Structure formats: structure tokens, C-alpha cells
Amino acid sequence: MDLKKYKVSKEIKLANSQTFEIIDEAKQELKKLRKKISKLQDTMYAEGKYGILVCLQGMDTSGKDSLIREVFKDVNARGVIVHSFKVPTELELKHDFMWRHYVALPPKGKIGVFNRTHYENVLVTRVHPEYVFAENIPTVNSLDDLDDAFYHSRMERINQFEKHLSDNGTIVLKFFLNLSKEEQKNRLLRRLEIEKKNWKFSAGDLKERKLWDKYEECYEDLLNKTSTDYAPWYVVPADDKDSARYIVAKTLLEEMQKYNFQEPELQQKVLDQIDEFKAQLHNE
């Protein structure tokens, strides 16, 4: 399977991007992939040189939560750290827009998953620019200050942030779950029609749905301006959940395999005493 077709390596148009793809045996193949991911994470932890940051973005109902559950199901629970970023808290608003993301980064040896990410700062705030006023930025006094240049400047700072992470051993992978508007409609209807799914529904989802075209425009811009060699974006067809999960897991696994993680060797002085240590334990 050629994963390069999902990678944003040249300018894309989301209107022309695939939202539906069926991969044969995706659900069964995912089980094999996640076991391999789990073993590699164990080795990565032992080596202690690298961490991984997986960034997930997508329209409401694109399947981010269930993807995290299914892709990382077999990984040691202490090996994966998931952060779901909501509306910034009072404390977070007293810092720069990247602060809350920086303090949530995974340590070396672990996989960090951002469910919604630092890109919300050039997405939701671009669709709803009035939200930026809560940050109390000295140079922002009116909506006129929140022009394209403002958001493109933020994107450049995000690129610098991710370059810094990459240079210091964090492998950054970013996935946009590309959902069709029709499939979102179907998933919202299921939340309303199936009683046990009612709790997932929010009237706010319908308000945001009316802004679909604006969101798609903003997504397209950030994908084109922030997909880099050191922190690439992958546009994943998301109408079929099993296939989307497989693509993300396969991409993650192939990227991890590139680094040839190695368990550290015991120091020679320890190796020289192994028989002695065994004897001590046997003789207890």
C-alpha cells in the first residue's frame, strides 16, 4: 500500500480530495498493525531517544475518539498519553497560544496523541475570530487586526515549534480525517436516532455544520502552509472508519520502523557479573 498518496507534499484542494475508501480486511489487518506498534513502542521506551506526537484534526464526527481507541488498544497504557484540547481555560489564556500544547508534549519513549491540536488556533479562531480577544493580545484591538497575515504568522510559529520538536527527538505526524458533509449528516442523525448515542449530540454541532465551507477553506490553507518534511500532514479518507484507522496505524508503523529503535545493551561490568547475580537469587 502506497501511503504517499495521502501525504501533503504539494498544494492540495480539499474539494478534490478523497473522503471515501474501502481497504479490504482493514479491521483484521489493524489488529496486526497495533501489535507491531506496541512492540516498537516498548523498544522506543527502552532506548529513550525519541518520542512521537500524533496530531488528529477533522470535522465534528470524523471519528477521532474511536480511532484513538482502536489504533492504540494494544499499546502499554503507560506508553500512550492522550490530550483532548477544549476551550482554553483562564490559566491557559494567560499564556501564549502554544503554551498549553507545549506542556502536554510526550516525553521520550512515549506516544502523545493530540485529539484536536495547536491547529485549532488557526482554525476555530479563524472561523470565529472574536475568540482571539480572550487572549488579550496587545496588538489585537479589533477584528481588522485578525487578517490573513495574523493567521499566517501563527502558522509560521507552529512550523518553527514543530521543527524544534523534530530536532530534539519528537517524531511529529499529523492526520486530517477528511469526512464528507453527507457522511457527517448521517453520523449526526445516528446520534439522534440511536438512544445510546444521544449523549454525543450537541446542538452546537449543527451551528458549526452551517460553517462547513469556511472550515474547509481554513483547513485547506493550513494543510498547504504547515505540511513539512519534518512534520507532514496526511489527508485520510474518513467516511469509512475501519479504513481510516488502518491508514493511520499503517502510517505510524512505517514511520516508527524507519528509526530502527534499539534496546540498550547492559554495561560490561553488569554482563560480567550476570552469573553472580543469578546465583544470589537462586540461593535466597
C-alpha positions as CSV (number, residue, x, y, z in Angstrom):
1,M,0.0,0.0,0.0
2,D,1.5,3.3,-1.1
3,L,0.9,5.8,1.8
4,K,2.5,8.6,-0.1
5,K,-0.8,9.4,-1.8
6,Y,-2.2,10.6,1.5
7,K,0.8,12.8,2.3
8,V,0.5,16.5,1.6
9,S,3.7,17.1,-0.4
10,K,2.3,19.6,-2.8
11,E,-0.6,22.1,-2.9
12,I,-3.9,20.3,-2.4
13,K,-7.6,21.2,-2.9
14,L,-9.8,19.5,-0.4
15,A,-12.8,19.6,-2.8
16,N,-10.8,17.2,-5.0
17,S,-9.6,15.0,-2.1
18,Q,-10.9,11.6,-1.5
19,T,-13.3,11.1,1.5
20,F,-14.3,7.5,0.9
21,E,-12.0,4.5,0.5
22,I,-12.6,0.8,1.4
23,I,-9.5,-1.2,2.3
24,D,-10.0,-4.9,2.2
25,E,-9.8,-6.6,5.6
26,A,-9.0,-3.3,7.2
27,K,-10.4,-4.3,10.6
28,Q,-8.5,-7.6,10.7
29,E,-5.2,-6.0,9.4
30,L,-5.4,-3.3,12.1
31,K,-5.2,-5.9,14.8
32,K,-1.8,-7.0,13.4
33,L,-0.6,-3.4,13.0
34,R,-1.3,-2.3,16.5
35,K,0.5,-5.3,18.0
36,K,3.6,-4.3,16.0
37,I,3.2,-0.7,17.1
38,S,3.0,-1.9,20.7
39,K,6.3,-3.8,20.4
40,L,8.0,-0.9,18.8
41,Q,6.8,1.5,21.5
42,D,8.3,-0.8,24.1
43,T,11.6,-0.7,22.4
44,M,11.4,3.0,21.8
45,Y,10.8,3.5,25.5
46,A,13.8,1.3,26.4
47,E,16.0,3.3,24.0
48,G,14.8,6.6,25.3
49,K,15.9,8.8,22.3
50,Y,12.6,9.5,20.6
51,G,9.0,10.4,21.4
52,I,6.1,10.5,19.0
53,L,3.4,13.2,18.6
54,V,0.3,12.1,16.7
55,C,-1.9,15.1,15.8
56,L,-5.6,14.4,14.8
57,Q,-7.8,17.0,13.2
58,G,-11.1,16.7,11.5
59,M,-14.6,18.0,11.3
60,D,-17.1,17.1,14.0
61,T,-18.0,13.3,13.9
62,S,-14.9,12.5,11.8
63,G,-14.0,9.6,14.2
64,K,-11.1,10.9,16.2
65,D,-12.1,9.4,19.5
66,S,-12.8,5.9,18.2
67,L,-9.7,6.0,16.1
68,I,-7.5,6.6,19.2
69,R,-9.3,3.8,21.0
70,E,-8.8,1.3,18.2
71,V,-5.3,2.2,16.9
72,F,-3.7,2.3,20.4
73,K,-5.7,-0.5,22.1
74,D,-2.7,-2.9,22.4
75,V,-0.1,-0.3,23.4
76,N,1.0,-0.3,27.0
77,A,-1.4,2.1,28.8
78,R,1.6,4.0,30.2
79,G,3.1,4.3,26.8
80,V,0.4,6.5,25.3
81,I,-0.7,9.9,26.6
82,V,-3.9,11.4,25.1
83,H,-4.8,15.1,25.3
84,S,-8.2,16.4,24.1
85,F,-8.0,20.2,23.9
86,K,-11.1,22.1,24.6
87,V,-11.9,25.8,25.1
88,P,-8.8,27.4,26.7
89,T,-9.0,27.8,30.5
90,E,-8.4,31.1,32.3
91,L,-4.9,29.9,33.1
92,E,-4.1,28.9,29.6
93,L,-5.3,32.3,28.3
94,K,-2.8,34.0,30.4
95,H,0.0,32.4,28.3
96,D,0.8,32.5,24.6
97,F,-1.4,30.4,22.3
98,M,1.1,27.5,22.1
99,W,1.8,27.1,25.9
100,R,-0.8,24.6,26.7
101,H,0.3,22.4,23.9
102,Y,4.0,22.6,24.8
103,V,3.4,21.4,28.4
104,A,1.4,18.5,27.1
105,L,4.1,17.1,24.9
106,P,5.1,13.4,25.3
107,P,8.4,12.6,27.0
108,K,10.9,10.5,25.1
109,G,9.8,6.9,24.9
110,K,6.1,7.6,24.7
111,I,3.5,8.3,22.1
112,G,1.5,11.5,22.6
113,V,-1.9,11.9,20.9
114,F,-3.4,15.4,20.5
115,N,-7.2,15.0,19.9
116,R,-7.6,18.4,18.3
117,T,-4.4,20.2,18.4
118,H,-2.5,23.5,18.3
119,Y,-4.0,23.9,14.8
120,E,-7.3,24.9,16.5
121,N,-5.5,28.3,17.0
122,V,-5.6,28.9,13.2
123,L,-8.8,27.1,12.5
124,V,-11.6,27.7,15.0
125,T,-10.3,31.2,15.8
126,R,-10.2,31.9,12.1
127,V,-13.8,30.9,11.7
128,H,-14.7,32.7,14.9
129,P,-12.1,35.4,15.1
130,E,-13.8,37.0,18.1
131,Y,-12.4,34.2,20.2
132,V,-9.0,35.7,19.9
133,F,-10.0,38.6,22.0
134,A,-10.0,36.4,25.1
135,E,-6.2,36.0,24.6
136,N,-5.8,39.7,25.4
137,I,-3.0,40.3,22.8
138,P,-1.6,43.8,22.9
139,T,-1.5,44.2,19.1
140,V,-5.1,42.9,18.6
141,N,-7.7,45.7,19.1
142,S,-10.3,44.9,16.6
143,L,-11.4,42.3,14.0
144,D,-9.4,44.2,11.4
145,D,-6.2,43.1,13.1
146,L,-7.2,39.4,12.6
147,D,-6.4,39.2,8.9
148,D,-4.7,36.5,6.9
149,A,-1.3,37.9,7.9
150,F,-2.1,37.3,11.5
151,Y,-3.0,33.6,11.0
152,H,-0.2,33.0,8.6
153,S,2.2,34.4,11.2
154,R,0.8,31.9,13.7
155,M,1.2,29.1,11.2
156,E,4.9,30.0,10.8
157,R,5.4,29.9,14.5
158,I,3.7,26.5,14.5
159,N,6.2,25.4,11.9
160,Q,9.0,26.6,14.0
161,F,7.6,24.8,17.0
162,E,7.4,21.5,15.2
163,K,10.9,21.9,13.8
164,H,12.2,22.4,17.3
165,L,10.4,19.3,18.4
166,S,11.7,17.3,15.5
167,D,15.3,18.5,16.1
168,N,15.0,17.3,19.7
169,G,13.8,13.8,19.0
170,T,10.0,14.1,18.7
171,I,8.6,12.4,15.6
172,V,5.6,14.5,14.5
173,L,2.8,13.0,12.4
174,K,-0.4,14.9,11.6
175,F,-3.6,13.4,10.3
176,F,-6.6,15.3,8.9
177,L,-9.6,12.9,8.8
178,N,-11.3,14.0,5.6
179,L,-15.0,13.5,6.2
180,S,-17.7,14.3,3.6
181,K,-20.6,16.6,4.5
182,E,-23.1,13.8,3.6
183,E,-21.4,11.3,6.0
184,Q,-21.3,13.9,8.8
185,K,-25.1,14.3,8.3
186,N,-25.5,10.5,8.6
187,R,-23.4,10.3,11.8
188,L,-25.3,13.2,13.4
189,L,-28.6,11.6,12.5
190,R,-27.4,8.3,14.2
191,R,-26.6,10.2,17.3
192,L,-30.2,11.5,17.4
193,E,-31.9,8.2,16.3
194,I,-30.0,5.7,18.4
195,E,-30.8,6.3,22.1
196,K,-27.5,5.1,23.5
197,K,-25.7,7.6,21.2
198,N,-27.9,10.6,22.2
199,W,-25.3,11.9,24.7
200,K,-22.9,12.5,21.9
201,F,-25.2,15.0,20.2
202,S,-24.8,18.8,20.7
203,A,-26.9,21.4,19.1
204,G,-23.7,23.3,18.6
205,D,-22.7,20.7,16.0
206,L,-25.5,21.9,13.7
207,K,-24.4,25.5,14.1
208,E,-20.8,24.6,13.1
209,R,-22.1,22.5,10.3
210,K,-23.5,25.6,8.7
211,L,-20.0,26.9,8.5
212,W,-18.7,23.9,6.6
213,D,-17.3,25.8,3.7
214,K,-15.4,28.2,5.9
215,Y,-13.9,25.4,7.9
216,E,-12.9,23.6,4.7
217,E,-11.3,26.8,3.3
218,C,-9.3,27.2,6.6
219,Y,-8.3,23.6,6.7
220,E,-7.0,23.7,3.1
221,D,-4.9,26.8,3.9
222,L,-3.3,25.3,7.0
223,L,-2.6,22.0,5.3
224,N,-0.8,23.7,2.5
225,K,1.2,26.0,4.7
226,T,2.2,23.6,7.5
227,S,2.9,20.3,5.9
228,T,6.7,19.9,6.1
229,D,9.3,17.2,5.7
230,Y,9.8,17.1,9.5
231,A,6.1,17.3,10.4
232,P,3.9,16.1,7.4
233,W,0.2,16.2,7.1
234,Y,-1.7,13.2,5.8
235,V,-5.2,13.6,4.4
236,V,-7.0,10.4,5.3
237,P,-10.4,9.5,3.8
238,A,-12.6,9.2,6.8
239,D,-16.1,8.2,5.6
240,D,-15.2,4.5,6.3
241,K,-13.9,4.3,9.9
242,D,-12.1,1.0,9.6
243,S,-10.2,2.1,6.6
244,A,-9.2,5.4,8.2
245,R,-7.9,3.7,11.3
246,Y,-5.9,1.3,9.2
247,I,-4.3,4.1,7.2
248,V,-3.3,6.0,10.3
249,A,-1.9,2.9,12.0
250,K,0.0,1.8,8.9
251,T,1.5,5.3,8.5
252,L,2.5,5.3,12.2
253,L,4.1,1.9,12.0
254,E,6.0,2.6,8.8
255,E,7.4,5.8,10.3
256,M,8.4,4.1,13.5
257,Q,10.2,1.4,11.6
258,K,12.4,4.0,9.9
259,Y,14.1,4.8,13.2
260,N,15.4,1.3,14.0
261,F,14.8,1.6,17.7
262,Q,17.3,-0.5,19.7
263,E,17.1,-1.7,23.3
264,P,20.2,-0.5,25.2
265,E,22.9,-3.0,26.0
266,L,23.9,-3.8,29.6
267,Q,27.1,-2.3,30.7
268,Q,30.1,-4.7,30.5
269,K,30.5,-4.7,34.3
270,V,26.9,-5.9,34.7
271,L,27.4,-8.5,32.0
272,D,30.5,-9.8,33.7
273,Q,28.5,-10.4,36.9
274,I,25.4,-11.9,35.5
275,D,26.2,-15.4,36.7
276,E,26.9,-14.0,40.2
277,F,23.6,-12.2,40.2
278,K,21.7,-15.4,39.2
279,A,23.4,-17.3,41.9
280,Q,22.4,-14.7,44.5
281,L,18.8,-15.1,43.5
282,H,18.8,-18.9,43.3
283,N,20.5,-19.1,46.8
284,E,18.0,-16.9,48.6
